[in-house]
Structures are given as C-alpha cells and as structure tokens.
C-alpha cells in the first residue's frame, strides 16, 4: 500500500525534507501546497498508519519524524514515485513567481547556497567573476547574514533561479516547458554545442546538480580563457509566440537578466521542431559549479522559494 498511495508518499517526502518534528497541522498545510487537501484529523489517520508500519515515530507533542526504516523506504522503494518531483517543484515556483519586468516588481524564484563563514570572501569573488563572464542567469546576488535557515558558522547566498523566466512567460499567457538541463561547450566566448542533456520530466534529482557533483564542468577555464564547459537549461515555447517571447526577453535583460544564449527552432545540436521555439539560457547554478571547481564547500537548494525582486537587487 505504501508504494502506491500518493498521500502517504507525500507525507514521507515532507518529513524527509524537515530535520525537526512536524505536527499534523503543519503537515496539513504542506500537503495542501502539494495539491492534497486534508484535515488535521485526516492527517492524524495517515500518521497512525505510518507509525504502525514503522516509517514514522512521534516525538512528544512536537510532531513526527522519519525512522531510519522510513528514511530508507523514502530513498529507495519510492524512487519510481519521485520521478517528475523536481519538475513539479519548479512548476510550483514558476506559478508563484509574479515578477513584472516592466515595473521591476513582484516575486522571483531563488536558489539558496550555504557556505562556510570563513570562505565568504572567496565565494563573493567567484560569484563576481561569473557575473563579469556573463555566464550566470542574473547579474546580482544577495548575501544573507541573518537567516534562520543558515546554520551557525555559515553564510547564505541567494541567487535568482531561472524558473523566474517561466513565471514571467506564464503571466503573459505564453505556454513554456522546462525541457532539459545540460552541459554546453563554449569556445572563445561563443557557445557551440551541447555535450549532454537530461530531461526534467524523467529525473528524481536536478540534472545540473548531477553534472556539478560528477565534476563535469570546466567553468574555471571558461572564465579564464573563454573556452570551457558550462551549465545551461533548455525551455520550449510555441513557435508562434516568438514575437511576444523576444519582447519579454528584451524587457528582462534590461532588468539585469542574462539570457538567452540562443533561441530558435533548432539551436546548436538540439533536435529541430518547426512548431517549438527552444530557448537556451545559462543556469544560475554556474555560480555553484565554479565554487565547486575551486574547492569551496557549498551546499545549494535549487528553488528554495520566492522572494520580492527588490530584496535580490538591494543589500539593504
């Protein structure tokens, strides 16, 4: 039953994402965000079943946590159910992104990186180099020195997530699909072709994190000489929307966004489709990949949430 019932699976996912106990009321709220409307009483019913199965345990009046058995179940037996989870998370963030490039107001999606406090100067230097090389998604970032999500001895750095683009397009009635994450070859400052592509629809983790952890980028070389391997995303929109898309892109570039790398029905070595326009953009994860290459410890949550645009461009 646990392998097929989506409500149980979502509860396990939520508990896995929280290091502290989570109560029934909070679980009910988080389940609603994922499209499952359950009363506190209904959540209690599901929790009792999970307790009986040995997947969860109660911590006084504070709520439930996953047991080691529950964690193992979530990480292994539910892999099939997690396919598509990443794209679902990004679609929720896009829906909540209300940024208007004309007024430069509204919320953008962001990634949150955690770095050791004693390496923040190195991180700032690396991020600034990415901005100068114009291979990030946005030309600014924000350092967080007082945030409850940032542990003691660490500093948080917030960067704009490219899913913000999807929110802007959707707000203007332009259908958009996050298609691929990949590695793109750059020679003398010019993107040439894709080496690898992973579809967002069929993966349980973000493809770009996979490329970073496997050491498959060479952004240091690209920053130094203009030649290397960077991270990029591919989005698809209807070809008939090219006019409004180009207008929107121009408005976002005036706000500090750095995209697209290329746009067309068959850019680089992507498959040709006369009915779809592919938009290739550098990923904000190039900031993270560059730090990883430099040996700087960095941990990043992609799509950590939404925040007003003004809080990214201003350090006050």
C-alpha positions as CSV (number, residue, x, y, z in Angstrom):
1,X,0.0,0.0,0.0
2,X,2.8,2.4,0.9
3,X,4.3,2.2,-2.6
4,X,1.1,3.2,-4.4
5,X,-0.8,5.6,-2.1
6,X,0.3,9.1,-3.0
7,X,-0.8,10.7,0.2
8,X,1.4,8.5,2.3
9,X,4.3,9.2,-0.1
10,X,3.9,12.9,0.1
11,X,3.9,12.8,3.9
12,X,7.1,10.8,3.9
13,X,8.6,13.3,1.5
14,X,7.7,16.2,3.7
15,X,9.1,14.6,6.8
16,X,12.3,13.8,4.9
17,X,12.7,17.5,4.0
18,X,12.5,18.5,7.7
19,X,15.1,17.8,10.3
20,X,12.7,18.8,13.1
21,X,9.4,17.1,14.1
22,X,6.4,18.2,12.1
23,X,2.9,18.3,13.6
24,X,-0.3,17.4,12.0
25,X,-1.5,21.0,11.5
26,X,1.7,21.9,9.7
27,X,1.6,18.7,7.6
28,X,-1.9,19.6,6.6
29,X,-0.7,23.0,5.3
30,X,2.3,21.5,3.5
31,X,0.1,18.8,1.9
32,X,-2.3,21.5,0.6
33,X,0.6,23.2,-1.1
34,X,1.3,19.9,-2.9
35,X,-2.4,19.6,-4.0
36,X,-3.7,17.3,-1.3
37,X,-6.3,18.9,0.8
38,X,-6.6,17.0,4.1
39,X,-8.0,18.0,7.5
40,X,-5.8,17.7,10.6
41,X,-7.8,14.7,11.6
42,X,-7.2,13.0,8.3
43,X,-3.5,13.7,8.6
44,X,-3.6,12.1,12.0
45,X,-5.2,9.0,10.5
46,X,-2.4,8.7,7.9
47,X,0.3,9.3,10.6
48,X,-1.1,6.5,12.8
49,X,-0.8,4.1,9.8
50,X,2.8,5.2,9.2
51,X,3.6,4.8,12.9
52,X,2.2,1.2,12.7
53,X,4.3,0.5,9.6
54,X,7.4,1.7,11.4
55,X,8.1,4.6,9.0
56,X,7.4,7.4,11.5
57,X,7.6,8.0,15.2
58,X,6.0,10.6,17.5
59,X,8.3,13.0,19.4
60,X,6.2,14.0,22.4
61,X,3.8,16.8,21.4
62,X,6.1,18.2,18.8
63,X,5.1,16.0,15.9
64,X,6.5,13.2,13.8
65,X,9.9,12.3,12.4
66,X,11.0,9.6,10.0
67,X,12.5,6.5,11.5
68,X,15.7,5.0,9.8
69,X,13.3,2.5,8.2
70,X,11.1,5.3,6.9
71,X,14.1,7.1,5.5
72,X,15.3,4.0,3.7
73,X,11.8,3.5,2.3
74,X,11.7,7.1,1.1
75,X,15.1,7.0,-0.6
76,X,14.8,3.6,-2.2
77,X,11.4,2.0,-2.5
78,X,9.8,5.3,-3.6
79,X,12.2,6.2,-6.4
80,X,9.6,5.4,-9.1
81,X,7.1,7.7,-7.4
82,X,9.7,10.5,-7.2
83,X,10.2,10.7,-11.0
84,X,8.8,14.1,-12.0
85,X,9.1,15.5,-8.5
86,X,11.8,18.0,-9.5
87,X,9.8,19.4,-12.4
88,X,6.6,19.6,-10.2
89,X,8.5,21.6,-7.6
90,X,9.8,24.0,-10.3
91,X,6.4,24.4,-11.8
92,X,5.0,25.5,-8.4
93,X,7.8,28.1,-8.1
94,X,7.0,29.4,-11.5
95,X,3.4,29.7,-10.7
96,X,4.3,31.8,-7.6
97,X,6.8,34.0,-9.5
98,X,5.0,37.3,-10.1
99,X,7.8,39.4,-11.4
100,X,6.9,42.1,-13.9
101,X,9.9,43.2,-15.9
102,X,8.2,46.5,-16.9
103,X,7.7,47.7,-13.3
104,X,10.6,45.6,-11.9
105,X,8.3,44.5,-9.1
106,X,6.9,41.2,-7.9
107,X,8.4,37.9,-6.7
108,X,11.2,35.9,-8.3
109,X,12.3,32.3,-7.6
110,X,15.7,31.9,-5.9
111,X,18.3,29.3,-5.1
112,X,19.9,29.3,-1.6
113,X,23.6,28.3,-1.1
114,X,25.2,27.7,2.2
115,X,28.9,28.3,2.6
116,X,31.4,28.3,5.5
117,X,31.7,31.8,7.0
118,X,35.5,31.8,6.6
119,X,35.1,31.3,2.8
120,X,32.6,34.0,2.1
121,X,35.2,36.3,0.5
122,X,36.2,33.5,-1.8
123,X,32.6,32.9,-2.7
124,X,31.9,36.6,-3.4
125,X,35.0,36.8,-5.6
126,X,33.9,33.7,-7.5
127,X,30.3,34.9,-8.0
128,X,31.6,38.3,-9.2
129,X,33.8,36.5,-11.8
130,X,30.7,34.6,-13.1
131,X,28.8,37.9,-13.4
132,X,31.7,39.5,-15.4
133,X,31.9,36.5,-17.6
134,X,28.1,36.8,-18.2
135,X,27.5,33.0,-17.7
136,X,25.0,33.2,-14.9
137,X,21.3,33.8,-15.2
138,X,21.1,37.1,-13.3
139,X,23.7,39.8,-12.8
140,X,23.4,40.1,-9.0
141,X,23.1,38.1,-5.8
142,X,22.4,38.6,-2.1
143,X,24.5,37.6,0.9
144,X,22.4,36.6,3.9
145,X,24.0,37.2,7.3
146,X,20.9,36.7,9.4
147,X,18.5,33.9,8.2
148,X,17.1,31.1,10.3
149,X,17.9,28.6,7.6
150,X,21.6,29.3,7.7
151,X,23.4,27.3,10.4
152,X,25.9,28.9,12.8
153,X,29.3,29.4,11.3
154,X,27.9,29.6,7.8
155,X,26.7,32.3,5.4
156,X,23.8,32.1,3.0
157,X,24.0,33.4,-0.6
158,X,20.8,33.9,-2.6
159,X,20.8,33.8,-6.4
160,X,17.9,34.2,-8.9
161,X,16.6,30.8,-10.2
162,X,15.9,30.6,-13.9
163,X,12.4,29.3,-13.2
164,X,11.6,33.0,-12.8
165,X,11.6,33.2,-16.6
166,X,8.8,30.6,-16.7
167,X,6.7,32.6,-14.3
168,X,7.0,35.7,-16.5
169,X,6.1,33.9,-19.6
170,X,3.1,32.2,-18.0
171,X,1.9,35.5,-16.6
172,X,1.8,36.8,-20.2
173,X,-0.1,33.8,-21.4
174,X,2.9,32.1,-23.1
175,X,3.0,28.3,-22.5
176,X,6.5,27.3,-21.5
177,X,8.1,23.9,-20.7
178,X,11.3,23.2,-18.9
179,X,12.7,20.6,-21.2
180,X,16.4,19.8,-20.5
181,X,19.4,20.6,-18.3
182,X,22.7,20.1,-19.9
183,X,26.4,20.8,-20.4
184,X,27.2,23.3,-23.2
185,X,30.6,23.7,-24.9
186,X,31.9,27.3,-25.1
187,X,34.8,28.2,-27.4
188,X,36.4,31.7,-27.2
189,X,33.3,33.1,-25.5
190,X,30.8,31.5,-28.0
191,X,28.5,28.6,-27.1
192,X,29.0,25.9,-29.7
193,X,27.1,22.7,-28.9
194,X,25.6,20.6,-26.1
195,X,27.6,17.7,-24.8
196,X,24.9,16.1,-22.6
197,X,21.2,16.7,-21.9
198,X,18.9,15.3,-19.2
199,X,15.1,15.7,-19.4
200,X,13.5,17.2,-16.4
201,X,10.4,15.1,-16.8
202,X,12.2,11.8,-16.2
203,X,14.6,12.5,-13.3
204,X,14.3,12.4,-9.5
205,X,17.1,15.0,-9.0
206,X,18.1,18.2,-10.7
207,X,20.2,17.4,-13.7
208,X,22.6,20.3,-13.1
209,X,23.4,19.2,-9.6
210,X,24.3,15.8,-11.1
211,X,26.8,17.4,-13.6
212,X,28.3,19.5,-10.8
213,X,28.8,16.7,-8.3
214,X,30.3,14.5,-11.1
215,X,32.9,17.2,-11.9
216,X,31.7,17.6,-15.5
217,X,32.1,21.3,-15.8
218,X,35.1,23.5,-16.6
219,X,33.9,26.9,-15.8
220,X,37.3,27.9,-14.4
221,X,38.7,27.5,-17.8
222,X,35.8,29.4,-19.4
223,X,36.2,32.3,-17.0
224,X,40.0,32.5,-17.6
225,X,40.1,31.9,-21.4
226,X,36.6,32.0,-22.7
227,X,36.7,28.3,-23.5
228,X,35.2,25.6,-21.3
229,X,32.1,23.7,-20.4
230,X,29.2,25.4,-18.6
231,X,25.6,24.5,-17.5
232,X,22.5,25.6,-19.4
233,X,18.8,24.9,-19.5
234,X,16.6,24.4,-22.5
235,X,13.0,25.6,-22.5
236,X,10.4,25.2,-25.2
237,X,7.6,27.6,-26.2
238,X,5.2,27.6,-29.2
239,X,7.0,28.9,-32.3
240,X,4.0,31.2,-33.0
241,X,4.8,33.1,-29.7
242,X,8.2,34.2,-30.9
243,X,7.3,37.8,-31.1
244,X,6.0,38.2,-27.5
245,X,8.8,36.0,-26.3
246,X,11.5,38.2,-27.8
247,X,9.8,41.3,-26.4
248,X,9.7,39.7,-22.9
249,X,13.3,38.6,-23.1
250,X,14.4,42.2,-24.0
251,X,12.5,43.6,-21.1
252,X,14.0,41.1,-18.7
253,X,17.5,41.8,-20.0
254,X,17.1,45.5,-19.1
255,X,16.4,44.4,-15.5
256,X,19.7,42.5,-15.3
257,X,18.8,39.0,-16.5
258,X,21.4,37.4,-18.7
259,X,19.7,35.3,-21.3
260,X,19.2,33.8,-23.8
261,X,22.3,32.1,-25.0
262,X,20.5,31.2,-28.2
263,X,16.9,30.9,-29.4
264,X,15.4,29.1,-32.4
265,X,13.6,26.0,-33.7
266,X,16.9,24.1,-33.8
267,X,19.7,25.9,-31.8
268,X,23.1,24.2,-31.6
269,X,22.7,20.5,-31.9
270,X,19.2,20.2,-30.5
271,X,16.5,18.3,-32.4
272,X,14.6,20.5,-34.9
273,X,10.9,21.1,-34.3
274,X,9.1,23.6,-36.6
275,X,6.4,24.1,-34.0
276,X,8.5,24.8,-31.0
277,X,11.0,27.5,-30.2
278,X,13.8,26.4,-27.9
279,X,15.3,29.0,-25.5
280,X,18.8,28.2,-24.3
281,X,20.0,30.0,-21.2
282,X,22.9,29.8,-18.9
283,X,21.9,28.4,-15.5
284,X,22.3,30.3,-12.2
285,X,24.0,27.0,-11.0
286,X,27.1,28.1,-12.8
287,X,27.8,30.1,-9.7
288,X,27.7,27.0,-7.6
289,X,29.7,24.9,-10.1
290,X,32.5,27.5,-10.2
291,X,32.8,27.3,-6.4
292,X,32.8,23.5,-6.5
293,X,35.6,23.6,-9.0
294,X,37.6,25.9,-6.7
295,X,37.2,23.5,-3.8
296,X,34.9,25.8,-1.8
297,X,32.4,23.8,0.3
298,X,29.0,24.8,-0.9
299,X,25.5,23.3,-0.5
300,X,22.6,24.6,-2.6
301,X,18.9,24.2,-2.5
302,X,17.6,24.8,-6.0
303,X,14.2,26.5,-6.0
304,X,14.3,27.4,-2.3
305,X,11.4,29.7,-2.6
306,X,10.1,33.0,-3.9
307,X,11.1,36.5,-2.7
308,X,10.5,40.1,-3.8
309,X,12.8,41.2,-6.6
310,X,13.8,44.2,-4.7
311,X,15.5,42.0,-2.0
312,X,17.8,40.5,-4.5
313,X,19.0,43.7,-6.2
314,X,19.4,45.6,-2.9
315,X,21.6,44.6,0.0
316,X,19.8,46.9,2.4
